[in-house]
Amino acid sequence: RQWSEVLNEQLSSFALLDPKLEPIPWPGVASALQWLEGNFTAAVQPAFQRAIQKKRFREHREGLHLTGLWETAYISRAKCDVKNFGEVCGLLKAIDQVWPKRSSTEAVLESRFARLHPGTVVVEHTADTNQRIKIHCGVENPSNITMDIGDTQLTWEAGRCYLVDDSYAHQIVSKETDLA
């Protein structure tokens, strides 16, 4: 039997929700975005820098980039990497407690940092699971790289978080002249 998220059943259709432009109608989800943004300088940004320093980034394993380099550093998959990302793990645990879900299983199945290098093309794709509602937070984006999703665009800003439904087709293109 295929499962679905509680949010999938409660959503009006959206590709992207920006809490600065429109209210997030689910209190737990709104809290999650606020916690991440509110802890950006103290927890998220230092964890990202630690991932770089400790060489935790690996080439994205899904094979969705045609050119260039798209890397990810996992914070959590089966369990959270408390040793390297303790502060962020604490935030994820709090988010898991308020995120709408069907049972006592974890709502946050994985979390990761991603880096897109200059000259990278990520092909148009959609989510490969039914857990399609994602939180995207900008950490660094010096060239204002934009993701096309549905009929809208997301340009990540450092310290800002967005709600994304990645069942909508999306793609990212980074020019050779973009900064890493």
Salt bridges, closest charged atoms under 4 A:
GLU9 OE2 - ARG102 NH2 2.57
ASP18 OD1 - ARG160 NH2 2.38
GLU37 OE1 - LYS20 NZ 3.28
GLU59 OE2 - HIS65 NE2 2.70
GLU71 OE1 - ARG115 NH2 2.74
GLU71 OE1 - HIS117 NE2 2.64
ASP81 OD2 - ARG56 NH2 2.71
GLU87 OE1 - ARG50 NH2 3.01
ASP96 OD2 - LYS101 NZ 3.02
GLU110 OE2 - ARG112 NH1 3.51
GLU157 OE2 - ARG160 NH1 3.39
ASP165 OD2 - ARG132 NE 2.98
